[in-house]
Amino acid sequence: MGTHEAGEYLSELLYVQPRYRKQWEHYAKRVRPGAITESGVCMVIAQHIWEEGERPDTETELPRSLRDRVGRALAGQVLTPLTLRWFLEAFQVDDSDGRRLWALLYGSSQIRAVTGQANAGASLPIQRRGHHRTLTLHEHHYLGADGLPLRHRTLQVIEVTDGEVDVHPYCFDTNALTVDVLQGGRCEGDAREIAPGIFALDVRLNRVLTPGQTTTLEYATTFRYAEPPPRELRRAASRPIDNVDIRLEFDPARTPSELWWTIWRDLDGPVVHRERVELDAGHAAERWLPRLQRSVVGFTWDW
């Protein structure tokens, strides 16, 4: 079973999602930045167990006795189906999050955290006043009837981890495009080449963010390729990116003869993993990852 991946994702949910976080914070005497207060989590689960009658409420040591079980679950060391059920019911985890947790625990081939050793852009010369992490990233890519990239939609939620952040770089691997910032900020200046074949456009945020603050960014990208680019859609990550959703949609007038979910060694390296996938009824393929780090992933196809 995928205990480690399920535990990691469970920890992310309890820390990042306000509807879950506020429940354990209610019982926490002290909340440390960047950490879950396990005693608060134990109290939430204990209250649920008492209310359901699985243990008598006279068993006042129950929260303390849960500490080891909860700690090992959140650390991704030991997570049994019973423990996961307690978490799901006690925190009233919604159906979509619950399905992902069960799939991770039982090792679904469709849901994996991808962590590699790639140098996937960590050394790109981007100046930053502060640092952030990505809590959610949705990448939706559309191909036209001619088989060329037509448009791309990106939705990203970032949280500042240190310093102050007022500019966010939007990076891409072609200059044959137009970018519109739909939410969260505005374009500032022109796109610049920061590495061979890699370009960046600065997005001035609507407000300066300090540690712990979040914002949502949304971009619409329109392509204008003169010649067909490589038959691939890639997303590279050096630092961790959580909750990554990559969707590739084809025009019904031209669908691929074969399509693969693909992982590369690095931006310039060979393919290290490839598995065939099928289009859904909407002529699209989609893959969700709880975390992407030091890796390059995406889709490749043949006509």
C-alpha positions as CSV (number, residue, x, y, z in Angstrom):
1,M,0.0,0.0,0.0
2,G,1.1,3.6,-0.6
3,T,1.3,4.6,3.0
4,H,4.0,7.2,2.5
5,E,2.2,9.0,-0.3
6,A,-1.2,8.9,1.4
7,G,0.4,10.2,4.7
8,E,2.0,13.1,2.9
9,Y,-1.2,14.1,1.1
10,L,-3.2,13.8,4.3
11,S,-0.7,16.1,6.1
12,E,-1.0,18.6,3.2
13,L,-4.8,18.6,3.4
14,L,-4.9,19.1,7.2
15,Y,-2.3,22.0,7.0
16,V,-3.3,23.8,3.8
17,Q,-7.1,23.4,3.6
18,P,-8.9,25.9,6.0
19,R,-11.9,23.7,6.5
20,Y,-9.7,20.9,7.9
21,R,-7.1,23.1,9.6
22,K,-9.5,25.1,11.7
23,Q,-10.8,21.9,13.3
24,W,-7.5,20.8,14.9
25,E,-6.4,24.4,15.5
26,H,-9.5,24.7,17.8
27,Y,-8.0,22.2,20.2
28,A,-4.3,23.3,19.8
29,K,-2.8,25.2,22.7
30,R,0.0,26.5,20.5
31,V,0.3,26.4,16.7
32,R,3.9,26.4,15.3
33,P,4.3,27.9,11.8
34,G,4.6,25.2,9.1
35,A,3.6,22.4,11.5
36,I,0.5,20.5,12.4
37,T,-0.3,20.3,16.1
38,E,-0.8,16.6,16.6
39,S,-2.5,16.9,19.9
40,G,-5.2,19.0,18.2
41,V,-5.6,16.3,15.5
42,C,-5.9,13.6,18.2
43,M,-8.7,15.6,19.9
44,V,-10.7,15.9,16.7
45,I,-10.4,12.1,16.1
46,A,-11.1,11.3,19.7
47,Q,-14.3,13.4,19.7
48,H,-15.5,11.6,16.7
49,I,-14.8,8.2,18.2
50,W,-16.6,9.1,21.4
51,E,-19.6,10.5,19.4
52,E,-19.8,7.4,17.3
53,G,-19.7,5.2,20.4
54,E,-16.6,3.3,19.2
55,R,-15.1,4.0,22.6
56,P,-16.8,5.2,25.8
57,D,-16.4,8.9,26.7
58,T,-15.2,7.8,30.1
59,E,-12.0,6.8,28.3
60,T,-10.4,10.2,28.8
61,E,-6.9,9.1,27.9
62,L,-8.0,8.3,24.3
63,P,-6.5,11.5,22.8
64,R,-3.1,10.7,24.4
65,S,-3.3,7.1,23.3
66,L,-3.9,8.2,19.7
67,R,-0.7,10.3,19.6
68,D,1.6,7.5,18.2
69,R,-1.0,6.3,15.6
70,V,-1.6,9.9,14.4
71,G,2.1,10.8,14.3
72,R,3.0,7.8,12.3
73,A,0.1,8.4,9.9
74,L,1.0,12.0,9.2
75,A,4.7,11.1,8.8
76,G,3.8,8.5,6.1
77,Q,5.1,5.7,8.2
78,V,2.1,3.6,9.1
79,L,-1.5,4.4,7.9
80,T,-4.0,1.6,8.3
81,P,-7.4,1.6,6.6
82,L,-9.0,2.0,10.1
83,T,-6.9,5.1,10.8
84,L,-7.6,6.6,7.5
85,R,-11.4,6.1,8.0
86,W,-11.1,7.9,11.4
87,F,-9.4,10.8,9.7
88,L,-11.9,11.0,6.9
89,E,-15.0,10.8,9.2
90,A,-13.6,13.0,12.0
91,F,-12.6,15.8,9.7
92,Q,-15.5,15.4,7.3
93,V,-13.2,15.1,4.4
94,D,-15.0,15.7,1.1
95,D,-15.5,12.9,-1.4
96,S,-12.9,14.0,-3.9
97,D,-10.1,14.3,-1.3
98,G,-11.3,11.0,0.2
99,R,-11.1,9.1,-3.1
100,R,-7.6,10.4,-3.7
101,L,-6.5,9.3,-0.2
102,W,-7.9,5.8,-0.7
103,A,-6.3,5.6,-4.2
104,L,-2.9,6.6,-2.8
105,L,-3.1,4.2,0.1
106,Y,-3.9,1.3,-2.2
107,G,-1.4,2.3,-4.8
108,S,-3.6,3.3,-7.7
109,S,-1.6,3.4,-11.0
110,Q,-3.4,6.7,-11.9
111,I,-2.4,8.7,-8.8
112,R,1.2,9.0,-7.8
113,A,3.4,11.6,-6.1
114,V,6.3,12.1,-8.5
115,T,9.7,12.9,-7.0
116,G,12.9,12.6,-9.0
117,Q,16.4,13.7,-9.1
118,A,16.1,16.1,-12.1
119,N,17.7,19.5,-12.3
120,A,14.4,20.8,-13.6
121,G,15.1,24.5,-13.5
122,A,16.5,25.0,-10.0
123,S,19.4,27.1,-11.4
124,L,17.3,29.4,-13.6
125,P,18.4,33.0,-13.0
126,I,15.3,34.4,-11.5
127,Q,15.7,37.1,-8.9
128,R,13.4,36.9,-5.9
129,R,12.9,39.0,-2.8
130,G,11.1,36.2,-1.0
131,H,10.1,32.6,-1.6
132,H,6.8,30.8,-2.1
133,R,5.4,27.3,-2.6
134,T,2.6,26.2,-4.9
135,L,-0.4,24.7,-3.1
136,T,-2.4,23.9,-6.3
137,L,-1.6,23.9,-10.0
138,H,-4.0,23.2,-12.8
139,E,-2.6,23.1,-16.3
140,H,-5.1,22.7,-19.1
141,H,-3.7,22.5,-22.7
142,Y,-5.8,22.5,-25.9
143,L,-4.8,21.5,-29.4
144,G,-6.5,22.7,-32.5
145,A,-7.9,20.9,-35.6
146,D,-4.5,21.3,-37.2
147,G,-2.8,19.5,-34.4
148,L,-0.9,22.6,-33.2
149,P,-1.2,24.0,-29.6
150,L,-4.1,26.4,-29.6
151,R,-4.4,27.7,-26.0
152,H,-3.4,26.9,-22.5
153,R,-5.1,27.8,-19.2
154,T,-3.1,27.9,-15.9
155,L,-4.6,28.2,-12.4
156,Q,-2.1,28.4,-9.5
157,V,-2.4,29.0,-5.8
158,I,0.8,30.1,-4.1
159,E,1.7,30.7,-0.4
160,V,4.7,32.8,0.7
161,T,7.1,30.9,2.9
162,D,9.6,33.7,3.7
163,G,10.3,37.3,2.8
164,E,7.9,39.4,0.8
165,V,6.6,38.5,-2.7
166,D,5.2,41.1,-5.0
167,V,6.3,39.7,-8.4
168,H,5.8,36.2,-9.7
169,P,7.6,34.9,-12.8
170,Y,5.5,32.9,-15.3
171,C,7.9,30.6,-17.2
172,F,7.4,28.9,-20.6
173,D,9.5,27.2,-23.3
174,T,8.5,29.3,-26.4
175,N,8.2,33.0,-27.2
176,A,5.5,32.2,-29.8
177,L,2.6,33.1,-27.5
178,T,0.5,35.8,-25.9
179,V,-0.1,35.7,-22.2
180,D,-3.2,37.3,-20.5
181,V,-3.2,37.4,-16.7
182,L,-6.9,36.9,-15.8
183,Q,-6.6,36.9,-12.0
184,G,-4.2,37.9,-9.3
185,G,-2.0,40.4,-11.0
186,R,-0.9,42.1,-14.2
187,C,1.9,41.6,-16.8
188,E,5.0,43.8,-16.2
189,G,7.5,44.4,-19.0
190,D,8.3,42.0,-21.8
191,A,9.1,38.3,-21.8
192,R,12.8,37.6,-21.4
193,E,15.0,34.6,-22.2
194,I,16.4,33.4,-18.8
195,A,18.0,30.2,-20.2
196,P,18.4,28.7,-23.7
197,G,14.8,28.2,-24.9
198,I,13.3,29.2,-21.5
199,F,11.4,32.5,-21.2
200,A,9.8,34.3,-18.2
201,L,7.3,37.1,-17.9
202,D,7.0,39.0,-14.6
203,V,3.5,39.2,-13.1
204,R,3.1,42.1,-10.7
205,L,0.8,40.8,-7.9
206,N,-2.2,42.8,-6.8
207,R,-0.8,43.0,-3.3
208,V,2.5,42.3,-1.5
209,L,2.4,38.9,0.2
210,T,4.1,38.1,3.4
211,P,4.8,34.6,5.0
212,G,1.6,32.6,5.3
213,Q,-0.4,34.6,2.9
214,T,-1.8,33.1,-0.3
215,T,-3.1,34.3,-3.7
216,T,-4.6,32.8,-6.8
217,L,-3.1,33.4,-10.2
218,E,-4.8,32.6,-13.5
219,Y,-3.3,32.9,-17.0
220,A,-4.6,32.4,-20.5
221,T,-2.0,31.6,-23.1
222,T,-2.6,31.7,-26.8
223,F,0.0,30.2,-29.2
224,R,1.1,31.2,-32.6
225,Y,3.5,28.5,-33.8
226,A,4.8,28.9,-37.4
227,E,6.0,25.3,-37.5
228,P,4.8,22.3,-35.5
229,P,6.5,22.0,-32.1
230,P,7.5,18.6,-30.5
231,R,4.5,16.4,-29.8
232,E,4.6,16.8,-26.1
233,L,3.2,18.7,-23.1
234,R,5.6,19.0,-20.2
235,R,5.6,20.4,-16.7
236,A,9.0,20.7,-14.9
237,A,9.3,21.2,-11.1
238,S,12.5,21.8,-9.1
239,R,10.9,22.8,-5.8
240,P,7.8,20.9,-4.6
241,I,4.4,21.6,-6.3
242,D,1.4,20.2,-4.6
243,N,-2.0,19.1,-6.1
244,V,-0.9,19.2,-9.8
245,D,-3.6,18.6,-12.4
246,I,-2.4,18.3,-16.0
247,R,-5.1,18.0,-18.7
248,L,-4.5,17.7,-22.5
249,E,-7.5,18.1,-24.8
250,F,-7.5,17.4,-28.6
251,D,-9.9,18.8,-31.2
252,P,-12.2,16.0,-32.3
253,A,-11.1,16.6,-35.9
254,R,-7.7,15.4,-35.1
255,T,-7.0,12.9,-32.2
256,P,-3.8,11.0,-31.7
257,S,-3.2,7.5,-32.8
258,E,-1.3,6.8,-29.6
259,L,-0.9,8.8,-26.3
260,W,1.4,8.3,-23.4
261,W,1.9,9.7,-19.9
262,T,5.6,10.4,-19.8
263,I,8.3,11.2,-17.3
264,W,11.7,12.6,-18.4
265,R,15.0,12.5,-16.5
266,D,15.3,16.3,-16.8
267,L,14.6,19.1,-19.2
268,D,17.2,17.9,-21.7
269,G,17.4,14.2,-20.8
270,P,15.7,11.0,-22.0
271,V,12.4,9.5,-21.2
272,V,12.6,7.3,-18.0
273,H,8.9,6.2,-17.9
274,R,6.1,6.0,-20.4
275,E,2.6,4.4,-20.1
276,R,-0.1,4.4,-22.7
277,V,-3.3,6.3,-21.8
278,E,-6.7,6.6,-23.5
279,L,-8.8,9.7,-24.3
280,D,-12.0,10.2,-22.4
281,A,-15.4,11.1,-24.0
282,G,-14.3,14.8,-24.2
283,H,-11.2,13.9,-26.3
284,A,-8.9,14.6,-23.3
285,A,-6.4,12.9,-21.0
286,E,-5.9,14.1,-17.5
287,R,-3.4,13.1,-14.7
288,W,-3.5,14.3,-11.1
289,L,-0.5,14.2,-8.8
290,P,-0.5,15.0,-5.1
291,R,3.1,16.3,-5.4
292,L,5.6,17.0,-8.1
293,Q,9.3,17.7,-7.3
294,R,12.6,17.5,-9.1
295,S,11.0,15.9,-12.1
296,V,9.6,16.6,-15.6
297,V,6.3,15.0,-16.5
298,G,3.6,15.3,-19.1
299,F,2.1,13.7,-22.2
300,T,3.5,12.7,-25.6
301,W,1.7,11.5,-28.6
302,D,1.8,10.3,-32.2
303,W,-0.7,11.2,-35.0
